[in-house]
Amino acid sequence: MNDRAIDPATETFVAHRNLLFTVAYEMLGSAADAEDVLQETWLRWVKVDLAQVRDQRAYLVRITTRQSLNRLRTMKRRKEAYIGSWLPEPLLTTPDVADDDELAESMSIALMLVLETLSPTERAVFVLREAFDVSYDEISAAVGKSPAAVRQIAHRARLHVDARRPREVVPPGQTRAALASMQHALETGDLQGLLDVLAPDVVLVADGGGVKQAALRPVTGAEKVVRMVVGGLGKNESALTCEPTVVNGNPALVVRLDGELDGIMAVRVEGARITGLYYVRNPEKLTRVESETSLTLR
């Protein structure tokens, strides 16, 4: 039996891996890119003299942030060439994510879509400060700005996000109820039932990535959204099934056509009605919805 101990660098990295993945994913909205960032973080971490590191967790977060910022800038070019609307990659999450209100809110598709409107540095500062409660001094070291500049960036980013994020935090039960109504309407072809659960000014954002059919731009208005959804999914109602799931710590629906995974439907609910409908159909973004991903803010 091999009793050889794990080396300290590996042990520390493994201990904080879920945190580092969460940092990278929230900054990038892509699990594949977050995994690449973790690989780059590891390659840099094993070259560090641990005797010179006072706070290993903070140091790892700093490396991950820098690598995520580099990746964000290259992703910007990819997104500019992306066909249609871009949505974050949905993750099937472990139950503890849904139980953590702060984590579930910060990981919601709706909020992560708002983060897409920030600059890379603003996003990094906002994520580290608001989600992970990293000190201004540590953020300063991670993004290469003075603490005073980081405070200004954090304030500006917070105002920007607050103006666009959901106006109220809805209990998961209310979201599940809205999704149950939508599921029933979709599976039975009840157009009026679908209209009833949608807010009049609901916005549909669909991501097909040029691989699956999807609206190229957001669709606004309940009647237009119903026509778009029914037109895309209602052609073969008997083959359409939905099942409740939890992605990014929030209730969602897995949509299947002829038993095959078609997409993940996440929602934003306000006043018991759906105001935002986010449908990810791009197959490249559906690889993380069959097995659970562990996320953590700590």
C-alpha positions as CSV (number, residue, x, y, z in Angstrom):
1,M,0.0,0.0,0.0
2,N,1.3,3.4,-1.0
3,D,1.2,5.8,2.0
4,R,3.1,8.6,0.3
5,A,1.6,11.9,1.4
6,I,0.2,14.4,-1.1
7,D,2.6,17.3,-1.6
8,P,1.5,20.6,0.1
9,A,0.9,22.5,-3.1
10,T,-1.5,19.8,-4.5
11,E,-3.3,19.4,-1.1
12,T,-4.0,23.2,-1.0
13,F,-5.1,23.4,-4.6
14,V,-7.5,20.5,-4.2
15,A,-8.9,21.9,-1.0
16,H,-9.8,25.2,-2.7
17,R,-10.6,23.8,-6.2
18,N,-14.4,24.2,-5.9
19,L,-13.9,27.9,-4.8
20,L,-11.5,28.6,-7.7
21,F,-13.8,27.0,-10.2
22,T,-16.7,29.1,-8.9
23,V,-14.7,32.3,-9.1
24,A,-13.6,31.5,-12.7
25,Y,-17.1,30.4,-13.8
26,E,-18.9,33.4,-12.4
27,M,-16.4,35.7,-14.2
28,L,-16.6,33.8,-17.5
29,G,-20.0,32.1,-17.6
30,S,-18.4,29.1,-19.2
31,A,-17.5,25.9,-17.4
32,A,-15.1,24.8,-20.2
33,D,-13.2,28.1,-20.0
34,A,-13.3,27.9,-16.2
35,E,-11.6,24.5,-16.3
36,D,-9.0,25.9,-18.6
37,V,-8.3,28.7,-16.1
38,L,-8.0,26.2,-13.3
39,Q,-5.4,24.3,-15.4
40,E,-3.5,27.5,-16.0
41,T,-3.8,28.4,-12.3
42,W,-2.3,25.0,-11.3
43,L,0.6,25.4,-13.6
44,R,1.5,28.7,-12.0
45,W,0.8,27.5,-8.5
46,V,3.2,24.6,-8.6
47,K,6.0,27.1,-9.3
48,V,5.3,29.2,-6.3
49,D,7.5,29.1,-3.2
50,L,4.9,28.3,-0.6
51,A,7.2,29.5,2.2
52,Q,6.8,33.0,0.9
53,V,2.9,32.9,0.7
54,R,1.1,34.1,3.9
55,D,-2.5,33.4,2.7
56,Q,-2.5,30.5,0.2
57,R,-6.3,30.7,-0.5
58,A,-6.0,34.4,-1.3
59,Y,-3.0,33.8,-3.5
60,L,-4.8,31.1,-5.5
61,V,-7.8,33.4,-5.9
62,R,-5.5,36.1,-7.2
63,I,-3.9,33.8,-9.8
64,T,-7.4,32.5,-10.9
65,T,-8.6,36.1,-11.2
66,R,-5.7,37.1,-13.4
67,Q,-6.1,34.1,-15.6
68,S,-9.9,34.7,-15.8
69,L,-9.3,38.3,-16.9
70,N,-6.9,37.2,-19.6
71,R,-9.6,34.6,-20.8
72,L,-12.4,37.2,-20.6
73,R,-10.5,39.4,-23.1
74,T,-10.1,36.6,-25.6
75,M,-13.7,35.5,-25.0
76,K,-14.9,39.0,-26.0
77,R,-13.7,38.4,-29.6
78,R,-15.4,35.0,-29.6
79,K,-18.7,36.5,-28.4
80,E,-18.5,39.2,-31.1
81,A,-18.5,36.4,-33.7
82,Y,-21.1,34.3,-31.9
83,I,-24.3,33.6,-33.9
84,G,-27.3,35.0,-32.0
85,S,-27.7,35.7,-28.3
86,W,-25.1,34.4,-25.9
87,L,-26.2,32.9,-22.6
88,P,-24.1,31.5,-19.7
89,E,-23.5,27.8,-19.7
90,P,-26.0,26.2,-17.3
91,L,-24.7,23.9,-14.6
92,L,-26.6,21.2,-12.8
93,T,-25.7,22.1,-9.2
94,T,-25.5,20.2,-5.9
95,P,-28.4,20.7,-3.4
96,D,-26.3,22.8,-1.1
97,V,-26.0,25.5,-3.8
98,A,-29.8,25.9,-3.8
99,D,-29.8,26.0,0.0
100,D,-27.4,29.0,0.0
101,D,-29.5,32.0,-1.0
102,E,-26.5,34.2,-1.5
103,L,-24.8,31.7,-3.8
104,A,-27.9,30.8,-5.7
105,E,-28.7,34.5,-6.4
106,S,-25.1,35.3,-7.6
107,M,-25.1,32.2,-9.9
108,S,-28.5,32.7,-11.4
109,I,-28.6,32.9,-15.2
110,A,-30.5,36.2,-14.9
111,L,-27.8,37.9,-12.8
112,M,-24.9,36.4,-14.8
113,L,-26.4,37.8,-17.9
114,V,-26.3,41.2,-16.3
115,L,-22.6,40.7,-15.5
116,E,-22.0,40.3,-19.2
117,T,-22.7,44.0,-19.6
118,L,-19.7,44.9,-17.4
119,S,-16.2,45.4,-18.6
120,P,-13.7,42.6,-17.7
121,T,-12.2,44.6,-14.9
122,E,-15.6,45.7,-13.6
123,R,-16.8,42.1,-13.6
124,A,-13.8,40.8,-11.8
125,V,-14.0,43.5,-9.1
126,F,-17.8,43.1,-8.7
127,V,-17.6,39.3,-8.5
128,L,-14.7,39.2,-6.0
129,R,-16.2,41.9,-3.8
130,E,-20.0,41.2,-3.9
131,A,-20.0,37.4,-4.2
132,F,-16.7,36.4,-2.4
133,D,-16.3,39.3,0.0
134,V,-12.6,39.7,-1.0
135,S,-10.9,42.7,0.5
136,Y,-10.1,45.8,-1.6
137,D,-6.4,45.3,-1.0
138,E,-6.6,41.7,-2.3
139,I,-8.7,42.7,-5.3
140,S,-6.2,45.5,-6.0
141,A,-3.4,42.9,-6.2
142,A,-5.5,40.6,-8.4
143,V,-6.5,43.2,-11.0
144,G,-3.5,45.5,-10.9
145,K,-5.3,48.6,-9.8
146,S,-4.8,50.8,-6.7
147,P,-7.2,50.1,-3.8
148,A,-8.8,53.5,-4.3
149,A,-9.4,52.8,-8.0
150,V,-10.9,49.4,-7.0
151,R,-13.3,51.1,-4.6
152,Q,-14.5,53.4,-7.4
153,I,-14.8,50.5,-9.9
154,A,-16.8,48.4,-7.3
155,H,-19.1,51.3,-6.7
156,R,-19.7,51.9,-10.4
157,A,-20.2,48.2,-11.1
158,R,-22.7,47.9,-8.2
159,L,-24.8,50.8,-9.4
160,H,-24.8,49.3,-12.9
161,V,-25.8,45.8,-11.7
162,D,-28.4,47.1,-9.3
163,A,-30.1,49.0,-12.0
164,R,-30.5,45.8,-14.1
165,R,-30.8,43.0,-11.7
166,P,-34.2,41.6,-10.6
167,R,-36.0,44.1,-8.4
168,E,-37.0,41.4,-5.8
169,V,-35.5,38.2,-4.6
170,V,-38.2,35.6,-5.2
171,P,-38.5,32.5,-3.0
172,P,-37.6,29.3,-4.9
173,G,-41.1,27.9,-4.3
174,Q,-42.6,30.8,-6.3
175,T,-40.2,30.1,-9.2
176,R,-41.0,26.4,-9.1
177,A,-44.7,27.2,-9.2
178,A,-44.3,29.4,-12.3
179,L,-42.2,26.7,-13.9
180,A,-44.8,24.1,-13.1
181,S,-47.4,26.2,-14.8
182,M,-45.2,26.6,-17.8
183,Q,-44.4,22.9,-17.9
184,H,-48.1,22.0,-17.9
185,A,-48.9,24.6,-20.6
186,L,-46.0,23.4,-22.9
187,E,-46.8,19.7,-22.5
188,T,-50.5,20.1,-23.1
189,G,-50.3,22.8,-25.7
190,D,-52.3,25.2,-23.5
191,L,-51.5,28.6,-25.2
192,Q,-53.7,30.6,-22.8
193,G,-52.1,28.9,-19.8
194,L,-48.7,29.9,-21.3
195,L,-49.9,33.5,-21.7
196,D,-51.2,33.6,-18.1
197,V,-47.8,32.6,-16.6
198,L,-45.8,35.2,-18.7
199,A,-45.7,38.8,-17.7
200,P,-46.9,41.1,-20.5
201,D,-43.4,42.5,-21.1
202,V,-41.6,39.2,-20.7
203,V,-38.2,38.9,-22.6
204,L,-37.1,35.6,-24.2
205,V,-33.4,35.1,-24.8
206,A,-32.5,32.0,-26.7
207,D,-29.0,30.6,-27.3
208,G,-28.6,28.2,-30.2
209,G,-25.1,29.1,-31.0
210,G,-25.7,28.8,-34.7
211,V,-26.1,25.0,-34.2
212,K,-29.8,24.8,-33.1
213,Q,-32.6,27.1,-34.2
214,A,-33.1,30.1,-31.9
215,A,-34.2,33.7,-32.1
216,L,-31.1,35.7,-33.0
217,R,-32.2,38.6,-30.8
218,P,-34.2,38.9,-27.6
219,V,-38.0,38.7,-28.1
220,T,-40.2,41.0,-26.0
221,G,-43.9,40.7,-25.3
222,A,-46.0,37.7,-24.1
223,E,-47.7,37.0,-27.4
224,K,-44.5,37.2,-29.4
225,V,-42.8,34.9,-26.9
226,V,-45.6,32.4,-27.0
227,R,-45.5,32.3,-30.9
228,M,-41.7,31.8,-30.8
229,V,-41.8,29.1,-28.1
230,V,-44.7,27.2,-29.6
231,G,-43.3,27.6,-33.1
232,G,-40.0,26.2,-32.0
233,L,-41.1,23.4,-29.6
234,G,-44.8,22.9,-30.4
235,K,-44.5,21.4,-33.8
236,N,-44.6,17.9,-32.3
237,E,-46.3,18.3,-28.9
238,S,-46.6,14.6,-28.2
239,A,-42.8,14.3,-28.2
240,L,-42.3,17.3,-25.9
241,T,-41.5,16.6,-22.2
242,C,-40.2,18.9,-19.5
243,E,-38.8,17.9,-16.1
244,P,-37.9,20.1,-13.2
245,T,-34.3,20.5,-12.3
246,V,-31.9,22.9,-10.5
247,V,-29.3,24.8,-12.6
248,N,-27.0,27.3,-11.1
249,G,-28.8,26.8,-7.8
250,N,-32.1,27.9,-9.2
251,P,-35.2,26.0,-10.4
252,A,-35.3,25.3,-14.1
253,L,-36.7,22.9,-16.7
254,V,-35.0,20.3,-18.8
255,V,-36.7,20.2,-22.2
256,R,-36.6,17.0,-24.2
257,L,-37.9,16.3,-27.7
258,D,-38.4,12.6,-28.6
259,G,-36.6,11.8,-25.4
260,E,-33.5,13.7,-26.5
261,L,-32.2,16.7,-24.6
262,D,-33.2,19.8,-26.4
263,G,-32.3,22.5,-23.9
264,I,-32.4,24.1,-20.5
265,M,-35.0,26.7,-19.7
266,A,-34.3,29.1,-16.8
267,V,-36.5,32.0,-15.8
268,R,-36.6,35.2,-13.9
269,V,-39.8,35.6,-11.9
270,E,-41.3,38.8,-10.5
271,G,-44.8,39.2,-9.0
272,A,-45.4,35.4,-9.5
273,R,-45.1,35.8,-13.3
274,I,-42.2,35.1,-15.6
275,T,-40.4,38.3,-16.8
276,G,-37.3,36.7,-18.2
277,L,-37.1,33.4,-20.1
278,Y,-33.6,32.0,-20.9
279,Y,-33.4,29.0,-23.2
280,V,-30.0,27.4,-23.8
281,R,-30.2,25.0,-26.9
282,N,-26.5,25.2,-28.0
283,P,-25.4,21.5,-27.5
284,E,-21.9,22.7,-26.6
285,K,-23.4,24.4,-23.5
286,L,-25.4,21.4,-22.3
287,T,-22.5,19.1,-21.2
288,R,-22.9,20.0,-17.5
289,V,-26.6,19.3,-17.0
290,E,-26.3,15.5,-16.6
291,S,-23.9,15.4,-13.6
292,E,-23.7,17.8,-10.6
293,T,-21.1,20.5,-10.3
294,S,-20.0,21.7,-6.8
295,L,-19.8,25.5,-6.3
296,T,-18.9,27.5,-3.3
297,L,-18.3,31.1,-2.2
298,R,-15.9,30.0,0.6
